[in-house]
Amino acid sequence: MKITPNLRASVLEMVETYATRFSVPAPRILLSTREVLNMPKHVTAGRRTTAYKYYGVAYMQYNVVFLNIRKISDMKVLEKTIVHEIAHLRFPYLAHGKRFNNIVKKGLRGSTFRPYVRRSIKYQYIR
């Protein structure tokens, strides 16, 4: 797909919608590899020059998401990629797998999720 002002606006609108469903602040969206390379190196470290391979990349520490619009073929794939990357922001402890895929499917269907709260350690093992 080509990046047009209409496409950029619809992507930002979808991101806002799904960010509220997943109870995360709306991330900053990068739509081209040029935008990734223009970001500070410490923000995009690790997946800077390899980002072009993927549909999307979530830089969780800085609340930034890269969506590779050139690689994505249609709006359905774009929407799934947006939900996938926002799910990474909401569930930082989940890796790709069955549970993560179920969460992405629920997000696409319209489910809402409570904000992420880090678990506190109730019991500590004392030697």
Secondary structure, 3 states (H helix, E strand, C coil): CCCCHHHHHHHHHHHHHHHHHCCCCCCEEECCHHHHHHCCCCCCCCCCCCHHHCCEEEEHHHCEEEECCCCCCCHHHHHHHHHHHHHHHHCCCCCCCHHHHHHHHHHHHCCCCCCCCCCCCCCCCCC
